Amino acid sequence: MRGLFSPTCLTSFRPSSSTRVTSIQATAAQEMADTPTSQAAEIAAPASTQAEQVHGVVIMPDVRHGPNDNADADSAYEVPPESIASLRSSILEFQMENGRTYHSLSAGKYVLPNDEQESERLDIVHNLNFLTYDYRLALCPKNNGAKRVLDMGTGTGVWAVDYADAHPEAEVIGVDLSPIQPNFVPPNVRFEIDDLEKEWTWAHKFDFIFCRSLSGSFPDWEPVLQKVYDQLEPGGYFEIQDGAFPVGTDDNTIPRDSSLLRWCNLLVEASGNLGRPVDQVYNYSTIMRKIGFVDCVDRNFKWPTNTWPKNKRFKEMGMWSLAALDAGLEGLSMALLTRGLNWTMEETLAFCVNVRREMRDPRIHAYWPVHVAYGRKPENVPAAATAEDTST
């Protein structure tokens, strides 16, 4: 899907999406000036669920391993053969809640669903990021030249597959709580199912660790970023790309009683109540520096909420931004509002009607803030160095 914006047409190895991609390409130009109301339905279908891993163990029998590595050497755990069937069954038995499915491994930690509709949203967001960053998969120097890459919270695996496809010399590992990644992938990528809050068991370090859209995934980012730091080779890079709350405007066109703005504030409140706040995006680089990262860079971007901008590029970004929220509004809202604020499903769905009306309104010149932070682990760091010893 990411190849939609790329002159080199990077492939996500998801054949089921091909007809939908063609449809989007053929109609995007005509619809650019109009507010799209059904783009989400035309985005690629989610990948099938095959790659499975528990506590660092890949349990997919036909998994492809990257160069200079194998599954046994890259894990501190062994799974007896008789346990594989039960592990596979438990991972694939998704939790059903208010009409949506959620991950079963470490159930309840992540508030977004893992069903087809959410997979569509993730692929739309992937294309939107690719367009935003001028057809780059990352902004740090490891956009090219990485040898061993970890994609945290890989989701549908589209970023990992595109990076592996563009860099066949690199070994890429994607990790997620949900097994929703594709069957057919380049030989240098594999997917593992694991909880990133638990012990990281990879025996070999990475020179590039990447993550995107993980806001609200952790109660405290510092221990997670400490794991990232420890798992990087000296000189390796970490990059995180994430959307921020609340929605913004430069011309005060958001109404004071805006449902869209209220939605943002409610999600922040609900995520705080659940102990996994979504408003920590601008703290990433501060934590990175505290842990010991150097050469940290912060970059800020804007995604128009719909096609209101006059500029052609931003209008296109607005089209994809609206398509993403059209596809994911209920999924983004349901667990947070029902779990965090004790709303009913019916209350949540009714509220989303008003939010959707405003996000489609071209008279409201709103945008979603997007933040990218990256930094480098310094060279010659003693193996036993602590965060305090290496902080800047």
C-alpha positions in Angstrom: 0.0 0.0 0.0 2.8 2.5 0.8 3.9 2.3 -2.8 0.8 4.3 -3.7 2.8 7.5 -3.1 6.2 6.2 -4.1 7.9 6.6 -7.4 9.6 3.2 -6.8 6.2 1.6 -5.9 7.4 -0.3 -2.8 5.3 -3.4 -2.3 3.6 -4.5 0.9 3.3 -8.1 -0.2 -0.5 -8.1 0.5 -2.1 -9.4 -2.7 -5.6 -9.0 -1.4 -5.2 -5.2 -1.5 -4.2 -4.9 -5.2 -7.7 -4.2 -6.6 -8.4 -1.6 -3.8 -5.1 0.1 -4.4 -5.9 0.4 -8.1 -9.3 1.8 -7.3 -7.8 4.5 -5.0 -5.2 5.4 -7.6 -7.8 5.8 -10.3 -10.2 8.0 -8.4 -8.0 10.0 -6.0 -7.5 12.9 -8.5 -11.2 13.4 -9.1 -12.1 13.2 -5.4 -9.2 15.4 -4.2 -11.3 18.6 -4.0 -14.2 16.8 -2.3 -14.6 15.6 1.2 -14.3 11.8 1.0 -16.9 9.8 2.8 -16.0 6.3 1.9 -12.3 6.2 1.3 -11.8 3.8 4.3 -13.8 1.1 2.5 -11.4 1.1 -0.4 -8.2 0.6 1.5 -6.3 -2.7 1.6 -7.8 -5.6 3.5 -6.0 -6.8 6.6 -3.3 -9.4 6.4 -4.0 -13.0 7.5 -2.8 -14.1 10.9 0.1 -16.5 10.8 3.2 -15.2 12.6 3.1 -16.1 16.3 5.5 -15.7 19.1 5.4 -15.8 22.9 8.1 -14.2 25.1 10.5 -14.0 22.2 9.8 -17.4 20.7 8.6 -17.6 17.1 6.1 -20.4 16.8 5.1 -20.0 13.2 6.4 -23.3 11.6 7.2 -21.8 8.2 8.7 -18.5 9.4 11.5 -17.1 7.2 14.6 -16.0 9.1 16.9 -13.2 8.2 20.6 -13.4 7.3 23.1 -14.1 10.1 20.4 -15.2 12.5 18.0 -17.9 13.4 15.1 -18.2 15.8 16.8 -20.4 18.3 19.8 -18.2 18.6 17.7 -15.1 19.0 15.6 -16.2 21.9 16.3 -17.0 25.5 13.2 -19.2 25.7 12.3 -22.6 24.2 8.7 -23.8 23.6 8.1 -27.5 23.8 6.5 -28.9 20.7 3.4 -30.1 22.6 2.8 -26.5 23.8 2.7 -24.9 20.4 -0.9 -25.9 19.6 -2.2 -24.4 22.8 -0.1 -21.2 22.5 -1.4 -20.8 18.9 -5.0 -21.3 20.0 -4.8 -18.8 22.9 -3.2 -16.1 20.7 -5.7 -16.5 18.0 -8.7 -16.4 20.3 -9.2 -12.7 20.2 -11.2 -10.9 22.9 -14.7 -9.7 21.7 -15.9 -6.5 23.2 -18.7 -4.2 22.0 -18.6 -5.7 18.5 -14.9 -5.3 18.0 -12.0 -7.8 18.5 -8.9 -7.1 20.6 -5.6 -8.9 21.3 -5.6 -11.9 23.7 -1.9 -11.9 24.7 -1.7 -9.6 27.7 -5.4 -8.9 27.2 -6.6 -5.4 28.0 -3.3 -3.5 27.7 -3.9 -2.0 24.2 -7.1 -0.2 23.7 -7.4 -0.3 19.9 -9.0 -3.3 18.1 -7.2 -5.7 15.8 -10.0 -6.5 13.4 -10.3 -5.8 9.6 -11.6 -2.2 10.0 -8.6 -1.3 12.2 -6.2 -3.0 9.9 -7.6 -0.8 7.1 -7.0 2.3 9.2 -3.4 1.3 9.9 -2.6 0.9 6.2 -4.2 4.3 5.5 -2.1 5.9 8.2 1.0 4.2 6.8 0.4 5.8 3.4 -0.2 9.1 5.1 3.1 9.0 6.9 4.9 8.1 3.7 3.4 11.1 2.0 4.1 13.4 4.9 7.8 12.4 5.1 8.4 12.8 1.3 8.3 9.1 0.6 10.8 8.2 3.4 10.1 5.3 5.8 12.1 7.1 8.5 13.7 10.5 9.0 16.8 9.4 10.9 20.0 8.4 9.1 18.9 4.8 9.3 16.3 5.4 6.7 19.0 3.7 4.6 21.9 1.5 5.7 20.5 -0.4 8.7 21.6 -4.0 9.0 19.3 -5.3 11.8 15.9 -3.5 12.4 13.2 -3.9 15.0 9.7 -2.5 14.3 7.9 -2.1 17.7 4.2 -2.5 17.5 4.3 -3.5 13.9 0.5 -3.8 13.5 -0.2 -5.1 10.0 3.5 -5.3 9.4 3.3 -2.9 6.4 6.2 -0.7 7.5 8.5 -3.7 8.3 7.7 -5.3 4.9 8.3 -2.1 3.0 11.6 -1.5 4.8 12.7 -5.1 4.2 11.7 -4.9 0.6 13.5 -1.6 0.0 16.6 -2.9 1.9 17.1 -6.6 1.1 20.5 -6.5 2.9 18.8 -5.7 6.2 17.2 -8.2 8.6 13.8 -6.8 9.9 11.8 -8.1 12.8 8.3 -6.8 13.6 6.7 -7.3 17.0 3.1 -6.9 18.0 0.5 -8.2 20.5 -1.7 -9.3 17.7 -0.9 -11.8 14.9 -2.4 -9.7 12.0 0.6 -9.7 9.7 0.8 -11.1 6.2 1.7 -14.6 5.1 3.9 -13.6 2.1 6.8 -11.4 3.0 10.3 -10.8 1.8 12.8 -13.4 3.0 14.6 -10.9 5.3 11.6 -10.1 7.5 9.8 -12.1 10.2 7.1 -11.3 12.7 6.9 -12.2 16.4 4.0 -11.9 18.8 5.1 -10.5 22.2 4.5 -8.0 24.9 7.1 -5.2 24.7 6.6 -4.4 28.4 8.1 -7.8 29.3 11.7 -8.9 29.1 13.3 -8.4 25.7 15.0 -11.7 24.9 16.8 -11.0 21.6 20.4 -12.3 21.8 21.6 -9.9 19.1 21.4 -6.1 19.2 19.8 -3.9 16.6 21.3 -0.9 14.8 17.8 0.6 14.1 14.7 0.4 16.3 11.5 2.0 15.0 8.0 2.5 16.2 4.9 4.4 15.1 1.6 5.3 16.7 2.2 3.7 20.1 0.8 6.6 22.1 -1.2 5.2 24.9 0.4 1.8 24.8 2.5 2.0 27.9 1.9 3.4 31.5 5.5 4.8 31.6 7.7 5.3 28.5 11.0 5.5 30.4 11.4 1.7 31.1 10.4 0.9 27.5 12.9 3.4 26.1 15.5 2.0 28.4 14.9 -1.4 26.8 15.3 0.3 23.4 18.6 1.9 24.5 20.0 -1.3 25.9 19.0 -3.3 22.8 20.7 -0.9 20.4 24.2 -1.3 19.2 26.5 1.7 20.0 25.8 4.2 17.2 22.4 2.7 16.6 19.3 4.9 16.1 15.8 4.9 17.6 12.9 6.7 15.9 9.3 7.2 17.0 6.5 8.7 14.9 3.3 9.6 16.7 0.1 11.7 16.5 -0.6 14.1 19.4 -3.7 15.5 21.1 -5.6 17.7 20.9 -6.6 18.7 17.4 -5.3 22.2 16.4 -6.2 25.2 14.3 -4.3 28.2 13.0 -7.4 30.4 12.3 -9.7 29.7 15.2 -12.3 27.9 13.0 -12.9 25.1 15.6 -16.2 26.0 17.4 -16.1 26.5 21.1 -18.6 23.7 21.6 -16.8 21.5 19.1 -17.5 17.7 19.4 -14.2 17.0 17.7 -12.3 19.0 20.4 -14.3 17.4 23.1 -13.5 14.0 21.7 -9.8 14.7 21.9 -10.1 15.8 25.6 -12.2 12.8 26.5 -9.7 10.4 25.0 -6.9 12.1 27.0 -9.0 11.8 30.2 -10.0 8.2 29.5 -6.5 7.1 28.8 -5.3 8.8 32.0 -7.9 6.9 34.0 -6.7 3.6 32.4 -3.1 4.4 33.3 -1.8 4.6 29.7 -2.0 8.3 28.8 -2.1 9.4 25.2 -0.7 12.9 25.9 3.0 12.0 26.4 4.1 12.4 22.8 6.1 15.6 23.3 8.0 13.9 26.2 9.6 11.3 24.1 12.9 13.1 23.3 13.2 14.4 26.9 13.1 10.8 28.2 15.5 9.7 25.4 18.1 12.3 26.5 17.6 11.3 30.1 18.4 7.7 29.3 21.5 8.6 27.3 20.5 9.2 23.7 22.5 11.9 21.9 21.9 13.9 18.7 18.2 13.9 19.5 16.0 15.6 16.9 12.3 16.7 17.2 10.2 17.4 14.1 6.6 18.5 13.9 4.1 18.1 11.1 0.4 18.7 10.5 -2.3 16.5 9.0 -5.4 18.4 7.9 -8.6 16.8 9.2 -10.1 16.9 5.7 -9.5 18.4 2.2 -9.9 22.0 3.4 -6.4 23.2 2.5 -5.9 24.9 -0.9 -2.4 23.5 -1.3 -2.5 20.4 -3.4 -0.1 18.4 -1.3 -1.9 19.3 2.0 -5.2 18.6 0.4 -4.1 15.1 -0.5 -2.8 14.6 3.1 -6.2 15.8 4.3 -7.9 13.2 2.1 -5.9 10.4 3.6 -6.2 11.8 7.1 -10.0 11.9 6.8 -10.0 8.4 5.4 -8.0 7.1 8.4 -10.4 8.6 10.9 -13.4 7.6 8.9 -12.1 4.0 9.1 -11.1 4.2 12.7 -13.2 6.6 14.7 -15.3 4.0 16.5 -12.3 1.8 17.1 -10.3 4.7 18.5 -13.2 5.6 20.8 -14.9 2.4 21.9 -12.5 0.9 24.5 -11.3 4.2 25.8 -14.7 5.7 26.4 -16.4 2.5 27.7 -13.5 1.3 29.8 -12.1 4.7 30.9 -15.2 6.7 31.3 -17.9 4.0 31.7 -19.8 5.1 28.7 -22.1 2.6 27.0 -21.6 1.4 23.5 -24.7 3.2 22.4 -23.5 6.5 23.9 -20.1 6.1 22.2 -21.6 5.4 18.8 -24.0 8.4 19.1 -21.2 10.7 20.1 -19.1 9.5 17.1 -21.8 10.7 14.7 -21.2 14.3 15.8 -17.5 14.0 15.8 -17.5 12.6 12.3 -19.7 15.4 11.1 -17.2 18.0 12.2 -14.1 16.2 11.0 -15.7 16.2 7.5 -16.6 19.8 7.6 -14.3 21.8 5.3 -15.2 25.0 7.0 -13.3 23.8 10.1 -9.7 24.3 9.3 -8.3 21.8 11.9 -5.3 19.6 11.8 -3.8 16.7 13.8 -0.3 17.5 15.2 2.2 14.8 14.4 5.6 14.5 16.1 8.7 12.6 15.2 11.6 12.1 17.6 14.8 10.3 16.9 18.2 9.9 18.6 21.4 7.9 18.6 23.0 5.7 21.1 26.5 7.0 21.6 29.6 5.1 20.6 31.9 3.4 23.2 29.2 3.1 25.9 30.3 0.6 28.6 28.1 -2.5 28.6 27.1 -2.0 32.2 26.5 1.8 32.0 23.3 3.0 33.6 20.9 5.6 32.4 22.2 8.0 35.0 25.8 7.4 33.9 25.1 8.2 30.3 22.5 10.9 30.5 23.1 14.2 28.7 
